[in-house]
Amino acid sequence: MAVRWDVLKVAESLKELDRILDEAAPVLEKCRSKAVETAQIDHAPGYLTQRLNSLSQDLASRSKAWHESIQVMRASMPQTHLAKQEKRLEQYASVFGDDKARQAMLAFEGEK
C-alpha cells in the first residue's frame, strides 16, 4: 500500500517534539516541587493540599506519558518507508547540500 504522507517529516517533527518536552522537563519539575512545597505549608486546608498533591502527581506522570506516546507513534510508523525516505534525503543532500535537499526531493517527488 502506498504511503501518501511524508513519513520523514512526521518522524522529524516527533523527534523535535520529544526534544522540546526534554527542554520543558526542568520547568515541569520546578512546578511539581512548588506544588509539593505549597501543599506542605502549615495549616493549609485539605481541599487545597489535595489539589496540590494531585497537581504534583499529574505533572510527574504526564511528562512520562507524553514521551511514551511519542515512542508509540514512532514505533507505529512504516519503518521501511521511513528508511527509504531517509536514504533518498541523504542522496539529495550529497547533491544539493543539506539546506536544499528536502526542497529538491519534494519538488522532484511532486513531478512524478
N, C-alpha and C positions, 0 to 999 in steps of 0.2 A: 504494500500500500504506500502510495506517495505521501511524503510529509510536505504540507503546504505552508508551514510556518518556519520561521528562522530559528532552528534549534540552537545554533551557536549564539545568537543574540540573546535568547532566553537564558542559556547557560551562563553567559557573561553577566547578565542582569542579576541572576540569582547569586552569583559569586559576589557581586558588588553589594547586594542586599545583606548578605552574610557579613561582609566586611563592615558595613555601616552598623549592623547590630553589635559587632565586636567593639566598635568605637563607642557605642552608646552604653555598653556594659558598665563602665565605671560610674556613669551618671545614674543609671538604674540602681546600682549597688548603693550609691550615696543616698538615693531616695529611700531605699529599703532600710538602710541603717537609721535614717532620720525618723522613719515611721516607728521603728522599734524603740528608739530613744524617746520619742514623744509618748509612746504607749506606757513607758516606764516612769513617767512623771508622777510624783506622789499625789495621791488622792484624785487622779484623773478618773472621771466617771467611766463605768463599764461599757456604756454604749459607744464611747469614743475609743477606748482601748481595744474593744472587739473589732471595730472597723479598721483601726490602725494595724492590728495584728493580721487581719485579713489582707489588707493592702500589702503588707510586708511579704506575706506568703505568695500573693499573686505576682508581685514583682520578681520574686525568685523563680517561680515555676513557669511563668510566661516566657521569660527570656530563653529558658531551656526548650520550651515547646516551639518557639519560633525557629530556633536553629534546627530542631528535629524536623519541623515541617519543610524547611528548605532542603534538608537532606533527602526527605521522601520525594519531593518534587524532582530533585536531581536524579535520583535513582529511577524514577518513572519515565525519564526522557529516553527517546530512542538513541541508545549509545552508539550504534553503528552509524547512524546518520550524523550524529554529532562528530564522531571521529573523522568521517569523510569531509564534513564542512571545515573542521579544524585543519586538516591536511590541505584542503583547497585554499584556505585563507593563507596558510604558510607559503604555498606556491605563488599566490598573488603578491604576498609581501616581498618575496625574493625578487619579483619583477618591478613592482610599483612602490615598494617601501611600505613600512608599517602603517603610516598615516593614511595612505590612499588605497591600501589593499582591500578593505571592506567595500569602499565605494566602487572600485573596479570590479570586484566579484559580484556585487549586487547588480551593477549595470550589465555585466555580461550575462548573468543568470536571467535578467529581465528580458534579454533579447531572444532567449530560447522560446 
